[in-house]
Amino acid sequence: MHPSELDSLLQKFLEDTISEAELDALRRHFADEGAASQQEAAIEAVLWKARFTDVLPGSKEEAFAQVMQAAREREATPPTVVRPLRRWWPAAAAVAILLGAGIWMTTQRSQRQQDAVADTRSGDGIHPGREGAILTLADGTEVVLDSMQNGVVTTQGATTLMLQNGRLSYDEKHDAGKSADAYNTIATPPGRQFQIVLPDGTKIWLNAASTLRYPVAFRGGERKVKVEGEAYLEVAADAARPFIVDVAGGTEVQVLGTSFNINAYKDEKVQRTTLLQGRVRVKAAGGERILDPGQEAVADGQLSVNNNANLAQAIAWKNGVFHFENASLETVMRQLSRWYDVEVVYEKQVPALTFGGEMGRNLELKDVLEFLEGSGVHFRIEGRKLIVSP
């Protein structure tokens, strides 16, 4: 089944508008063990988008409890055969669909919810993020890249999109024509990161909960993209066409050929542009500054420059590491929230703690919390809510 068709059927299933024939097709697809990775990635992407609407009944924890309880009940009734759950609640949703259970439309929660929450109270089962993203094409079509196999994703004008080992690249022909007016958007949900190579050869890594908007083909005297969240860029040199990054929130970064990191999440107090190689010009409400390697521009209504930026800390996420040197508890929690896709709640006032050290981003959440608890802060997990207490 084509990924776009699978996405459409899942959305109809959630909205309770799916026909009997479509539901049969969905069940047959989920009976195919060879399509497991495609199934899970598609479900996760659709449900991630749905959590911002009224499609799901209540919280994700409630939905999870409903699906898991239904799966347990059906497993206990022979001769039902259910494939193993592979990843938290999207995979459980796959089981529910395969069994034909209309779980998402029910309202039975109470004890079922409590049982499921208890299973994750210690953080067991909350896994680290992985490679994945949602690509929105110029015509509005959405493609879940997690579920795609290596090869051609699509063709837009004279530009071919290729997926190879988790990296999306654009093969731009010289005769790209009107495709220069077409824009694509790639977004990483919480718990995902992704790499893309733009038509000019520029490489961009997106951290979790980030978005990149860019043209299918660069034409004219400049190359311009828009970033929200966090991204590391290695810009292909082209003196005739400056590369410009429009950062959500009002900052603009201009480069000719360089490597730098942008941190511009909405929940961070400042925006940071950290330069590793080359030179960049940073424009913000507080003025304009040119950076040399090792410097960092900080925009918070004013624009200042840190001459001794911590480069290792700035790009630790790209290298698969949490770098907590001199990081406040709030800073650490924001990183964990995005990478593990959990909601952080402070039971009382935020403890005034500062952390140090490094940890791999491939660790289970419970292992990271065990490390942090050595500083005297305590955590408990209810579903996907991480509660912090002194």
Helices and strands as residue ranges (DSSP letters): H 3-15, H 20-30, G 33-35, H 36-50, H 60-75, H 88-99, G 103-105, H 110-119, E 130-131, E 134-136, E 142-144, G 145-147, E 151-156, E 159-164, E 167-172, G 177-181, E 183-188, E 192-197, E 203-206, E 210-215, E 223-234, E 243-247, E 251-255, E 259-264, E 271-277, E 280-284, E 287-291, E 296-299, E 303-306, H 311-314, E 321-323, E 327-328, H 329-340, E 343-346, E 354-355, E 358-360, H 365-372, G 373-375, E 378-382, E 385-389
